[in-house]
Structure formats: structure tokens, C-alpha cells
């Protein structure tokens, strides 16, 4: 039986709760998150423990005490993922997990328990919404004014994504094969 599993899945910033629920469900089934990319999740099999996951988005490097605060509350930093979704509002998703104990209240597994800090976090990813809307407005204008140019942009965009994906796979293979 394989001990690792790769899942290709995307999520958008305002669905961070749904993504955490997916990670929780995978943990319940014995698959613990090892790494998270923009579209790729890698899990490792470990049915001996169950975790609850939480995600947090930051546009720049967090303060030095950021990770210490999570550690003090019992959270373990799993990984970080660069979020560059094409909207111009890049940032870093930080993924944390805490061992699950059904006897503890649900609030114990929330990283934002007060309204002001939850609103602050939502404000950090709201730039993504505006970035996507601006991108869609530009593309929609091009589509209306120049439909043939729009098709060309779509083809060029997909080619660029294919080239980036290929280059990334080659780099990962090189990194995996180097000692």
C-alpha cells in the first residue's frame, strides 16, 4: 500500500474554511498533510493520529512572534504555500495543525476566535477578490472589443501555464534526484 498520496485541487482564498475541512477529512481517514502547493497537496499515511487544520494568509512575512504564538497554543506549522493566483495579490498561505481531541470544545481548533482578528484576516485576502475582478474586467473588455484577440490571449495564457508547469516539474525532479 502506498504511503504517500498526491491530490490535485485548487481553492480560492475565501474558501479557506472549506479547504481546512477537506484537510480535516483527509486526516480522519489517516492521510496527514505533508505539503501544500497552489494546486497540489501531498499526504502521508499515518492513521495513528488525527489532526485539525487551519490556514492563514499573509501578504508579507509575518512578525517574528507569529509562529511562536501558534506554537504556544499547541499548533504545529505544517507548511507554507506561495499564493500567486494571477490577480496580482500574492501572499503566503500558512498551514497549521493541532492534534484532535474530541473532548475539547470546537473553539480550541479555531485560530481566529475574536471578531476583530477574523475581520483583519478576511481583509488580507479580500485584495484577491478585487484582483480577480479587475482581471476579468480587462479580459471581458478584450473579448467584447476584439474576440479574435481574446482567443489568442487564452491560447497564450495556457501555453505559458504549460511551460511553467513543465519547468516546475523538471526543477522538482532535479531536486529529488540530487543528493
Sine and cosine of phi, psi and omega as CSV:
sin_phi,cos_phi,sin_psi,cos_psi,sin_omega,cos_omega
0.00,0.00,0.68,-0.73,-0.01,-1.00
-0.92,0.38,0.61,-0.79,0.01,-1.00
-0.99,-0.15,-0.13,0.99,0.08,-1.00
-0.79,-0.61,0.42,-0.91,-0.02,-1.00
-0.61,-0.79,0.72,-0.70,0.06,-1.00
-0.93,-0.36,0.75,-0.66,0.01,-1.00
-0.82,-0.57,0.77,-0.63,0.05,-1.00
-0.99,-0.13,0.89,-0.46,-0.08,-1.00
-0.38,-0.93,0.58,-0.81,0.05,-1.00
-0.87,-0.49,0.42,-0.91,0.15,-0.99
-0.56,-0.83,0.38,-0.92,0.01,-1.00
-0.96,-0.27,0.45,-0.89,-0.17,-0.98
-0.78,0.63,-0.63,0.78,-0.07,-1.00
-0.98,0.22,0.03,1.00,0.09,-1.00
-0.96,-0.28,0.44,0.90,-0.06,-1.00
-0.87,0.49,-0.56,0.83,0.04,-1.00
-0.91,0.42,-0.67,0.74,0.02,-1.00
-0.91,0.42,-0.64,0.77,0.03,-1.00
-0.90,0.43,-0.67,0.74,0.05,-1.00
-0.88,0.47,-0.62,0.79,0.02,-1.00
-0.90,0.43,-0.61,0.79,0.06,-1.00
-0.90,0.44,-0.71,0.71,0.02,-1.00
-0.89,0.45,-0.64,0.77,0.06,-1.00
-0.88,0.48,-0.69,0.73,0.00,-1.00
-0.90,0.44,-0.65,0.76,0.04,-1.00
-0.90,0.43,-0.65,0.76,0.02,-1.00
-0.90,0.45,-0.66,0.75,0.02,-1.00
-0.88,0.48,-0.54,0.84,0.02,-1.00
-1.00,0.06,0.09,1.00,0.08,-1.00
1.00,-0.09,0.18,0.98,0.01,-1.00
-0.93,-0.37,0.90,-0.43,-0.05,-1.00
-0.98,-0.22,0.70,-0.71,-0.03,-1.00
-0.89,0.46,0.75,-0.66,0.07,-1.00
-0.96,-0.29,-0.69,0.73,0.03,-1.00
-0.48,-0.88,0.44,-0.90,-0.02,-1.00
-0.73,-0.68,0.79,-0.61,0.10,-1.00
-0.90,-0.43,-0.04,-1.00,-0.02,-1.00
-0.85,0.52,-0.60,0.80,0.01,-1.00
-0.79,-0.62,-0.07,1.00,-0.13,-0.99
-0.84,-0.54,0.74,-0.68,0.10,-1.00
-0.87,-0.49,0.69,-0.72,0.08,-1.00
-0.89,-0.46,0.78,-0.62,-0.02,-1.00
-0.89,-0.46,0.44,-0.90,0.08,-1.00
-0.85,-0.53,0.64,-0.77,-0.05,-1.00
-0.97,0.24,0.81,-0.59,0.09,-1.00
-0.34,-0.94,1.00,-0.05,-0.03,-1.00
-0.99,0.12,-0.02,1.00,-0.05,-1.00
-0.98,0.19,-0.21,0.98,-0.06,-1.00
-0.64,-0.77,0.45,-0.89,0.07,-1.00
-0.78,-0.63,0.71,-0.70,-0.04,-1.00
-0.88,-0.48,0.32,-0.95,0.25,-0.97
-0.91,-0.41,0.68,-0.73,-0.09,-1.00
-0.94,-0.34,0.46,-0.89,0.08,-1.00
-0.61,-0.79,0.58,-0.82,0.01,-1.00
-0.88,-0.48,0.57,-0.82,0.02,-1.00
-0.65,-0.76,0.71,-0.70,-0.03,-1.00
-0.96,-0.28,0.71,-0.70,0.09,-1.00
-0.72,-0.70,0.68,-0.73,0.02,-1.00
-0.97,0.23,-0.50,0.86,0.03,-1.00
-0.73,-0.69,0.01,-1.00,-0.01,-1.00
-0.86,0.51,0.78,-0.62,0.00,-1.00
-0.94,0.33,0.24,-0.97,0.03,-1.00
-0.85,0.53,0.40,-0.92,-0.03,-1.00
-0.85,0.53,-0.54,0.84,-0.04,-1.00
-1.00,0.09,0.00,1.00,-0.04,-1.00
-0.84,0.54,-0.81,0.58,-0.05,-1.00
-0.94,0.34,-0.54,0.84,0.04,-1.00
-0.90,0.44,-0.64,0.77,0.03,-1.00
-0.87,0.50,-0.70,0.72,0.03,-1.00
-0.91,0.42,-0.70,0.71,-0.01,-1.00
-0.86,0.50,-0.67,0.74,0.01,-1.00
-0.89,0.45,-0.44,0.90,0.00,-1.00
-1.00,-0.04,0.09,1.00,0.06,-1.00
1.00,-0.05,0.13,0.99,0.00,-1.00
-1.00,0.00,0.58,-0.81,0.08,-1.00
-0.93,-0.36,0.75,-0.66,0.06,-1.00
-0.97,0.23,0.84,-0.54,-0.03,-1.00
-1.00,-0.01,-0.80,0.59,-0.06,-1.00
-0.22,-0.98,0.08,-1.00,0.07,-1.00
-0.74,-0.67,0.51,-0.86,-0.02,-1.00
-0.72,-0.70,0.80,-0.60,0.06,-1.00
-0.95,0.30,0.81,-0.58,0.00,-1.00
-0.97,-0.24,0.99,-0.12,0.12,-0.99
-0.85,-0.53,1.00,-0.06,-0.16,-0.99
-1.00,-0.06,0.19,0.98,0.01,-1.00
1.00,0.02,-0.11,0.99,-0.04,-1.00
-1.00,0.03,-0.11,0.99,-0.03,-1.00
1.00,0.06,-0.04,1.00,-0.02,-1.00
-0.94,-0.35,0.92,0.38,-0.04,-1.00
-0.96,0.27,0.33,-0.94,0.04,-1.00
-0.15,-0.99,-0.17,-0.99,0.00,-1.00
-0.85,-0.52,0.78,-0.63,0.18,-0.98
-1.00,-0.01,0.80,-0.60,0.11,-0.99
-0.95,-0.30,0.74,-0.67,-0.03,-1.00
-0.93,-0.37,0.79,-0.62,0.01,-1.00
-0.84,-0.54,0.41,-0.91,0.09,-1.00
-0.61,-0.79,0.43,-0.90,0.01,-1.00
-0.67,-0.74,0.64,-0.77,0.02,-1.00
-0.87,0.50,0.70,-0.71,-0.06,-1.00
-1.00,0.07,0.73,-0.68,0.10,-0.99
-0.75,-0.66,0.93,-0.36,-0.06,-1.00
-0.88,0.48,-0.29,0.96,0.00,-1.00
-0.97,0.23,-0.34,0.94,-0.02,-1.00
-0.99,0.16,0.51,-0.86,0.04,-1.00
-0.93,0.36,0.41,-0.91,-0.04,-1.00
-0.86,0.51,-0.53,0.85,0.01,-1.00
-0.86,0.51,-0.42,0.91,-0.01,-1.00
-0.90,0.43,-0.33,0.94,-0.06,-1.00
-0.95,-0.30,0.27,0.96,0.07,-1.00
-0.95,-0.30,0.71,-0.70,0.03,-1.00
-1.00,0.03,-0.31,0.95,0.07,-1.00
-0.88,-0.48,0.96,-0.27,-0.04,-1.00
-0.96,-0.29,-0.21,0.98,0.03,-1.00
-0.91,-0.42,0.52,-0.86,-0.08,-1.00
-0.85,0.52,-0.73,0.68,-0.05,-1.00
-0.86,0.50,-0.69,0.73,-0.02,-1.00
-0.95,0.30,-0.51,0.86,0.09,-1.00
-0.91,0.42,-0.69,0.72,0.03,-1.00
-0.90,0.44,-0.60,0.80,0.04,-1.00
-0.89,0.45,-0.69,0.72,0.02,-1.00
-0.90,0.44,-0.68,0.74,0.03,-1.00
-0.89,0.45,-0.56,0.83,0.06,-1.00
-0.91,0.42,-0.51,0.86,0.00,-1.00
-0.92,0.39,-0.57,0.82,0.00,-1.00
-0.99,-0.12,-0.08,1.00,0.01,-1.00
-0.92,0.40,-0.41,0.91,0.07,-1.00
-0.87,0.49,-0.50,0.87,0.03,-1.00
-0.90,0.44,-0.65,0.76,0.00,-1.00
-0.88,0.48,-0.74,0.67,-0.01,-1.00
-0.91,0.42,-0.59,0.81,0.05,-1.00
-0.89,0.46,-0.70,0.71,0.03,-1.00
-0.91,0.42,-0.65,0.76,0.02,-1.00
-0.89,0.46,-0.65,0.76,0.04,-1.00
-0.90,0.43,-0.68,0.73,0.03,-1.00
-0.88,0.47,-0.69,0.73,0.02,-1.00
-0.91,0.42,-0.61,0.79,0.02,-1.00
-0.90,0.44,-0.68,0.73,0.02,-1.00
-0.90,0.44,-0.74,0.67,-0.02,-1.00
-0.91,0.42,-0.62,0.78,0.03,-1.00
-0.90,0.44,-0.64,0.77,0.04,-1.00
-0.90,0.44,-0.70,0.72,0.02,-1.00
-0.89,0.45,-0.64,0.76,0.00,-1.00
-0.88,0.48,-0.68,0.73,-0.03,-1.00
-0.94,0.34,-0.70,0.72,-0.08,-1.00
-0.99,0.17,-0.61,0.79,-0.06,-1.00
-0.65,-0.76,0.98,0.19,-0.04,-1.00
-0.84,0.55,-0.61,0.79,-0.02,-1.00
-0.93,0.36,-0.57,0.82,0.04,-1.00
-0.93,0.37,-0.58,0.81,0.03,-1.00
-0.88,0.48,-0.71,0.70,0.03,-1.00
-0.87,0.49,-0.65,0.76,0.03,-1.00
-0.90,0.44,-0.66,0.75,0.04,-1.00
-0.89,0.46,-0.65,0.76,0.02,-1.00
-0.89,0.46,-0.74,0.68,0.01,-1.00
-0.88,0.48,-0.71,0.71,0.01,-1.00
-0.90,0.45,-0.64,0.77,0.03,-1.00
-0.89,0.46,-0.72,0.69,0.01,-1.00
-0.91,0.42,-0.62,0.79,0.06,-1.00
-0.89,0.45,-0.69,0.73,0.03,-1.00
-0.88,0.47,-0.69,0.73,0.03,-1.00
-0.89,0.45,-0.65,0.76,0.04,-1.00
-0.89,0.45,-0.69,0.73,0.03,-1.00
-0.90,0.44,-0.68,0.73,0.04,-1.00
-0.89,0.45,-0.68,0.74,0.00,-1.00
-0.89,0.46,-0.70,0.71,0.01,-1.00
-0.89,0.45,-0.71,0.70,0.01,-1.00
-0.88,0.47,-0.65,0.76,0.00,-1.00
-0.91,0.42,-0.68,0.73,0.03,-1.00
-0.88,0.47,-0.67,0.74,0.03,-1.00
-0.88,0.47,-0.69,0.72,0.00,-1.00
-0.89,0.45,-0.65,0.76,0.02,-1.00
-0.91,0.41,-0.65,0.76,0.03,-1.00
-0.90,0.44,-0.68,0.73,0.04,-1.00
-0.88,0.47,-0.69,0.73,-0.01,-1.00
-0.91,0.42,-0.60,0.80,-0.01,-1.00
-0.95,0.32,-0.53,0.85,-0.05,-1.00
-1.00,0.06,-0.30,0.95,0.02,-1.00
-0.98,0.18,0.57,-0.82,-0.05,-1.00
-0.94,0.34,0.00,0.00,0.00,0.00
